[in-house]
Structures are given as structure tokens and as C-alpha cells.
Amino acid sequence: MYVLRGEIVDRNGFKLASDKTTFILYAHPMYYDHTPEELAQILAPYVKIPMSELAKKLGQKDKKIITIKKDLDRRTIREIKKKGLRELSFEVKNTRVYPQGTLASHILGFYNPNADTAGGVEYKAKEYLEYVDKTITYEKAPNGDIIYNIGVNPEDVSAPAKGKTLTLTIDSAVQHVCEKYLIKAIQKFNAPRAAAIVLDPKTGEILALAVAPNYNPNEFGKYSMQKLKNWAITDVYPPGSTFKIITIACGLMNKKINKSSKINDTGKMKIGWWDVSNSDFKSKGAPGMIDLIYLFEHSSNIGSIKVAQMMSDKEFYDSLRLFNFGEKTGIDLPGESVGLLPSIKNWDVATHAAMGYGYGASTTAIQMVSAVSAVANNGVWVTPHVIKYPKAEEEKKIVRKRVMDEQDAKDLTHLLVKSMENGKNPAKMNDFYIAAKTGTSRKPNANGTGYSNKLYTSMIGYFPATDPKVVLYVIVDSPNGESVWGSTVAAPIFKEISTEIVRLLNLTPDKKQPI
């Protein structure tokens, strides 16, 4: 039995993918009961080909099969079949259609019915999209005609069975906004790629997962596997200073620090055989005793390393594993990477220290946004997902686990908000508190040895900070320019996207409340 795939829609019922059935009409000269001219006169009104041209095509005596017309609809074929012309046959052609073009292409993936190959949600939800509740039984005559009897419903036979409609968590308007500003950014900074993820921290539902450049799944065959790849879940990179959120979270979880802790920031220090310094050490020197708000505001490498060093290898490692680093998040898309978290038996003083400011581990974008979402969700980590599940299925598929105390998570949010309010981050908003951190990290060489002169720039944060509804992560790979940092590249994109999100989701401003 031939089954049409079910439609894919966003959380508001906006159609993102559907099956389109067309037909190819053939003529078989060896079975002609009519002259080419007679056939042309009958068929011309249906196939929209001038009669003389059609007669000439039908009169090709050297061909056993003549293709008359492709892409005919079901109604036209039905009318032609009524003519009872045995010299004609038709072939069913099924095409997967993506009516919104490039929108959400790296989530949807693609589907090739001819080779039964797929990517993205099209691959992950294959069984659901092709599931049919009823079984249609009927017999066929040797010539392929249906033998109708009292048990055969003509409607079941004439219309193909259709799979279930799949609803995604994606909000198409939010997805469009993310894609628009990412495309603008890679053009402005001549960057090879960028990504943005928008997630509801309480439910784990992904409202947008945008990758630029995107592609048109209607023409997926034109693109390389590199372009089709959803690098926000497949590729790993050093997260840089955004990881300081996690380092401080681990310090709070292990009771090594509290929200009022002070740290002696010496500006630079020697770790094993190499020197580490703050990015502003040459211009500002050693700041001395700093609090955690200062640590975030000035992105202190030394402060973050010292917090990391307060924990034993096991304490730090176990805490990172709680946040799901070093393993898949379980997102319902194919190709997810586990990231790179060195085994604890391979840790040395350099690994431990580097981990503190975002270089010891390599993460995926989805790992980072899920980990920070746990802080936004008062310490509870939730599996990120793009498929909207019924309640019973959601309870089986979506993991919820407490990774840090609620008060520790709230304290960390407070520190992040204060650092944003004190600083000059261009992503600050007039009406909303944002708990956020920028990041800049050197890009590893392709051969895995050392670092290149290219950078990853990023920003991650959540808002309204007093009751987080959205976590937003923006990352741009290898932007070009004179002053390339998370604050100069990713933060302005974060501001553009967040400004539109608060309008689209009608979020309530929270700056009237104390923080």
C-alpha cells in the first residue's frame, strides 16, 4: 500500500512540509485504437498542449512509449480515465514539498521518496509520518484494475493512505527572525557560518534552531553534505567565556563559593608550563580582590580558574557531567555529538584550569544552551526537543533532573543580571533584565593540533530574568574584522533577535521589579 507522508507543522499549525502527488501520462502506440490526431483532439483540453503539437508527439512511430505530460493533478487524470482510452497509462509521482522554502531547513531536513533517504525531523520521525491507522484490503485484476466488492470502500482505493501530521515546538515567526539576523551577520562579518537557538527553559521546547547559511530542502540534491549538516548539534568547539557560567555554577553546587565570595584576581598566573592572563591585563593590570559580579562583567580568566581550582578533579568533573557535558542531550534530531569532555583519569593541572574558563572541554551549541537552561529553570535540566509530544509520550522521552539547588541557581541568575546591568554590553534591554554572558574562543586547527588565528564569538542568556521564558544562544564562526569579540559580534545579534522575540511572544517587562 502506498502511503503519503503526513504533514509537518509548527506549534501554531503553520505548514512546513507536505506530500504532493502528481501523475505522468503515457501513450503506447502499439495499442492505439485512435489515430494520433483523434487522440490529440481528445487530450488537448486536459494536458494544455496545442492540438497540432500533441498530434505530432503522439505520431512518433519509432517509440514504444511516449511521455505526453508530467505533473498532472489527480482530477485531470480522473477525467482522462473516464474516456476509457486503453492506449494510455499513467505513473504516480510523489514529491515532498516544503512550502516555506529555506525556513527551518536544518530542523526539517529533507526527504527523497525515490531513494527513501532523509535528514532532520524527516528522518527522525519517519515511522510517525508514515503511520496509517487503517489497513486497506482489496484485490486487483491482472491488468491492475481494482476488483470492487461489498467490502471495498471506493474512497480508500482512490485516495492514497496518509501518515500522521507531526507538530513541532518551533515558532515559525521566531525561527524567521533568527535566520534573518544570522544571514545579515555572516554577510556583514564575512563569516562562513552562524547559529542561534531559542529554547523554553521550563519545558525544553525549542522555539527556533537556526543555522546560516541555510538551504532549500525542495532542492536538497544541489547542496553538499557540509551545507546540509546541522552543525549546531554535530560540531564541537571550545565555548570560551560563556562556560564561566557553568564554572561558577559548579563552584556554588560544591559549596566552594557563595554569591558574596571574593577572589584575589592577580591578572595573570602560571599553570604548569604556560601562562594565563586576563584579556585586559596589559591595559588594566591586576584588579586584586573581586566579587563574582566583577568576574562576569570583566570576564576574568584568573577568577574563573581560581574557582575551578577550589574543586577537586572529581568534584568539577562530576558536576560537569550533571550538566550533560560529555554526552548527548537526547535532542530528537539525528547526528548529535557527545562533545569532548576529557576523561577524569587524563586530567592534569592544565586541563583542570583550562576547563575553568572554557578551553578544557569542547561542546556543541545544543549542550551549551541546555546547560544554561538548567540555571534559568531554577536548577532543573530538561531534554531539549523540537517535536511536540503528547503528554504520555513526553513523560517517557523528556528527562527532567535537578542539577543544582534552586537557591544556587537564583543566586547565579542574580550575579549574571548585575554584571549585565553594571557593564556596557550592547545586548542590554530597557524593559527586561537579562542574565547573560558573552564568549570569545580561538578556533582549533583542522588537524586537531593547536589553534588557528580564527575565533568563535558567542553570547548566551535568558530573559525576563525574574521569570525566564526564553534562553537564547548566538554563535558566529570565524567572523572577520578589526575588533572581533563576543561583545562586538554576537551581542548585537543577540539584541536584535531578543528585541523581536519579546514582541512576538508578548513577554511582560520585568525591570519594574527589584532584582
N, C-alpha and C positions, 0 to 999 in steps of 0.2 A: 504494500500500500504506500502510495506517495504521500508524504506529509510536508505541508508548508510550515516553515518555521514561524513561531509566534513573534509578535511584535516586541520591541524593546522600547519602553517609555521612561521618562524621568519621573521624579517624585510627584510632579503635578499633572502627569498624563500626557506630557508633550512627546510626540512620536520621534524616536531616534533611529529606529531600524524596522524594516518590514520586508516581506516577500512580495515580489511582483511576478505574476505568471503571464507569459506571452506564448505565442504559437508561431511556428514556421509552417507555411503552406507549400506543399509539393505537388507537382503533376507527374504522371507516369505515362509517357507516350504509348507504350505497348498495350495499355488498357483503354486507350481513347475510344469513347462512344460518340464523341463530338469532334468536329473539325476544330483546329486552333482558333479560327475566327468565331465559331459558336461559343467555345469556352470563354474566349476573351469578352464576348458580349455579356455572358452571364456573370463573370467575376469582376469585371472592371469597376462596377459601383462599390464593391466591397473592399477591394485591395487598393483603390485610388490610384490606378495606373491607367494612362490613356489606352483606349481600346487597340489602336494600331500597334503601339509599342508592346502591349501584352500579347497580341496575336503573334507577333514576330518572335517573342520569347517562347511562347508555347509551341511554336512550329519548328523548334530545333530538333531535327531528325536524328542527329548524331548522339543525343544524350538519352540515357535511360531514365534519369531522374532530373527534373527541372525545379529549381527553387524559385517559387513565384514571389513570395513576400515573407519577410521576417517581422517580428514584433507585432503580430496581430493580437487583438484582445479576445477574450473568451466570447463576448457577444457576437463579434464578427464571425468567428469560427462556427458558432452555433447556427447562425443564419446560412452560412455556406453549406453546412452539413444537411440542412433541410432540403437542399437541391438534389440530394441523392446522387452525386456525381462519383462513380466508383473509380474514376481515373485520378482522383485527388486523395492525398493523405496529409496528415499534419503531425508535427512533433511539438511536444510540450517543452517549453524553455522556462526555467525558473531562475530569477535573478534576485539577489539580496540588495535592497535599496536603502541608502542612508539619506533621508530627505534633508537633513541639516548640513550635508557636506562634511566639512572638516571638524565640526563641533564634537568634542569628546572622543575624538578618533582613537586615542590611546587607551581609553576605557572600553569602548565598544569593540575594538579590534576589527576583524573583517571575517567574511565567510565566503568560501568558494564552493558552491554546490557541485560543480563538475568534478573537483578533486576531493571534496569533503574535507577541506582543510580550513582552519580557523585560527583566530587570535583573540586576545582580550576576553571580554564577557561572552562573546560569541562562542569561544572555545570552552570557557569555564562552565557555562550554563547550557551546554549542548543538549543534555538529556531533558532538561526542563523545557527548553524552547521547542523541542521536537516531541514532547509528550502529548499523547492523544488519549482522552478518557474512554472513547468508544472503539469497539472493533467492528469494522465494516466487512461483511461477508457477502460475496456474490460469485457467480460463475461467469466465465467468458466462453463464447463460441470460438472455433478455430480461427476465424478472421479477426478476433479481438473485440467483437461486439459484446455488450453486456446481455446476459440472459436474465430477463426480468421475471420474477415470480412474486408471489404474495409476500415473501419475506424481505424483499429488496426495496429500500426507500430510494426513489429516484434522485432525491436531493443529495443523499450520501454519495452516490456514484458520480453525479455531475460535478459536484464541488469537491476539491481535494480536502483531506483532513488537515486541520491546522493546529499547531502546537500552542502552548500556553503563552500568554503575554507576561513578559518579565518587567517588573518595575524596579528601577534603580533609585538609589538615595540621592542621586545627582540633581542639583537645581540648575537647569539649563541657563538661566539668566546669570547666575554666579559663575558657572563654567565659562560662559561667553566673556564675561568681564576679565577673568583670569587670562584667558587666551589672548584677548585684545591687548592687554598691557605687557604680556610676555613677548608677543611678536614685536610690539613697539620697542621693547627693551633690547632684544637681540639685534634689531636694526640699528638702534642708537649706539650701542656699545660694540657692534660688530662681533657679537658673541656667537659661538656655534650652537648653543642650546641653553634653555632655561626651563624651570618647572615651578609650579605653585600647587599647593594642596590646601584645601579648606575643609575643616572637619568639625563636627559637633562633639565636644569632649565628653558629654554625658552619655551619648548613645554610640559613639564610634562611627556614626554615619558620615560618609564623605560627600560633601556638597559640591566639590569640584576637585578634579585632579587633572591639571593642565600641563602639557608638555609642548614646548615650542623648539623647533618648527613642528607643526602638526602635519597630517596628511589626509587625503580624501579616500576613505575606505571604499567608495564606489569605484576607485581606480587603483586599488592596493597593489596590483601587479606592476605598476610603474615605479614602485619605491623599493629601495634596498632594505634588507633586514635591519640595518642600523637605524633607518628612519622609522621603521615600524615598531621598533623596540620602545617599551615604556621604561625609560631609564630611571624614573623616579622610584621604581621598585626593584630594578635589576642591578643598577650600578652603585658601587660603593666609593666613598671619598672621605677624607678627613674633615669632620664637621667644623673644626675651628672653635671660635669663641662661643658659638651657640651652645656648645657642650658644657660650658661653665654652669649653665642652669642645672645640668644633671650632676656635676661635681658637687655643687653646693647642696643639692637635694640629698646626695649620698652622705655628705657630712652631717646634715640635720638628722637623717634617718639613723645614723650610727651614734648620735648624741655627742659628736666631737665638737660641734659648734651650735650656737643658737642665734636667733635673729639679731642679738645685740653684740655678738662677738667682734673682737678687734684682732687684726692680724698685722704683724710687722712686715710691711712691703719694702724690701730692700732695693727694689728696682731691677736688680739682676742677681743671678746666683749660678753656681756651678753645679751641674747634675752629672755625676760620673765624669765623663770625658768631654762634656760640651757645656757651653754657656747658654743660659736663657735670660732674656730681659723683657721688660715691658715694651710695647710698641712706642711709647712716648718717653722712654728712659733718656735718650740723647737730649731731648728738649727740656724735660722736667726733672730728671734725676730720680732719687728715691723719695717716695711720698711719706715713708715712715708708717706710723700706726694708722690703719684704715679700717673702716667698717665694711660690711657686706654690700651696702648700697653703693659706696665708692668703688668697690671691687667690680660690680656690674657696670656702673656708669663709665668707668675708665678702662674696663675690660682688662683688669690686672692679671697678667700671666703668673706673676710671682705669688700673688694672693691665692689664686686657684691651685697652684702647685702645692702651696703650704697646707691648704685644706685637704687636698688629696693625700699628702704625707701624714696627716693626723690619723688616717685609717691604715690598717694593715692591708697587705695584698688581698687577703681573703675577704675582709670586710668590704673593700672597694669593689672587688670582682663580683662578689655575691649580690651586692646592691645593683650593679650594672645589669646583671642577669635578670634581676627582678623587673627591670625596665624593658626587658626583652632584647637587649643588645646581644649579638652573637647567635640569634635565632630568628626565624621568620615571624612576622607579626600575625600571619594567617590571613592576610587580606585575600579576598575572593577574586584574584586576578592571577593569571599564570606567569611564571618566570621570576618569582620573588627570590631575592638573595638573602642569605643569612647574615650578611655583613662580615666584618673581620674583627673579632674580639680575641686577642691572643690568649691562649690557654694560660691559666694561672701558674702552671709549672715553668712557663717560659718568661715570666715577669722578672725584670731586674729594676734597679732604681730608676733607670732612664725611662723604661716603659711606664712605670707607675707615675712618674712625674709628668710625662707627656700626656698621659690619659687625663690628667687634671685640667689641661687647657685645650683639649680637643684634637690631639695628634696621635695618641697611642692606639686608638681604635679607628676603623673605617666603617661608616654606617651608610644605610640607604636613606633617602628622603622620607620614606614612609616610616622607618624606625624612629627617626628624629621627631616627626610630628606626633607619633603615637606616644612616645616617652613624655614629651612636654604636655600632651593632652592629659596624661595622668596627674600632673601637677595642677592643671586647670580644673580637673574633676575631683578636687579635694583628696588626691592621693590614690584614686582608683583608675587602673589601666583597663582599657576596653579594646577589644579587637576591632581594628578599622575595617570597614566594608563598604562596597558600592552597590550591593544587591539588597533590596528592601525585603526582609524576610517576614513571613507570618510569625506571630508570637511564639507558637510552639517550636517552630524551626529555629527561631532566633535564640531561644534558650539553649539549644544544642550546639549551635555554630559560634555564638559570640561569647568569648571568655571575658569575665569581669573579675579582676583581682586587685586587692588592696596592696599597694607597693610602699606607701608611706603614710604616716599618721595624718589625719585631717588637719590638725593644727600646724604641723610642719609645712604642709602644702600651702596653707593660708599665709603662713609667715613668709614663705618663699615668694608667693604672689605679691605680698606687700613690698618686699625688697625690690622686686623687678619693677613694680609700678613707680616706687620712689626714685629709682635710678633713671627711669624714663622721664619723670617729671622734672628732675634736677638737671638733666642733660639737655643737649641741643639736637637730639635725634629728629630728623625731618619727618618721621612717621607719627609723631605726637599728634593727637586729635584734640580739638577744643572741647568736645562734649563727652568724650569717653576716656576712661582710664585704660591704658594698655600695659599688660605685663609682657615685656619683650626683651630680646637680646639680638644684636647683630653678630655676624661672624665673617671672618676672612681667613682662608687657609690656602696654603700652597698646594698646587696640583702635583701629585706624584708622576714621575716619568712613566711612559707606557711600558717600559721594560721592568718596572717594579723596583728599580734601584734609584734612590734619591728623589729630589723634587725638581720640577721644571720652574720656569720663571712665570708661569701662568697661575691664576688664582681662582678659587671658588669664593663667591661673595653671597652672603645669605642673611636672612632675618626671619626669626620665628617669634610668635607672640599670640596672645589671646585677649579677647575683649567681649563685652564690657567686663573689666577685671573683677568687679564686685560680684558678678554672677555670670561667668563665662559662657557664651553661646557659640563662639567660633574660635578655632585655632587656625592661624594662617602661617604657612611656611613658604618663603620665596627663596629660590636659589638660582644664581646665574653662573654658568660655567665659562671661565676664561674671557671675561669682558676686557675690552681694550680701552685705554685712556691714560691720562697722566696721573689722576688720583683715583685709584680703583680700590674701594673698600666696601665692606658690608653696608656701612652708613651712607656711602655716596652712590652705590649702585642698587642694592637690594631694598634699602629703606624707602626710597622714593616710590618704588614699585609697590611695596607693602602699603604705603599711604594711599596710592591711587586705588588699589584693589579694596582696601578696608573701607575707604570713604564710600565706595559704591555698595559694598556689602551691607553696611548699616542702613542704607536707604532701601535696598532690595528686600532685606529681611525685616525691615521696620523695627530695628532694635531700639530699646529705650536708653537714652543717655544716662550715665551714672556719675558724672562729675559733680552733681549737686550733693552726693553722699560723701561722707568722710572716708578716707582710705587709710 
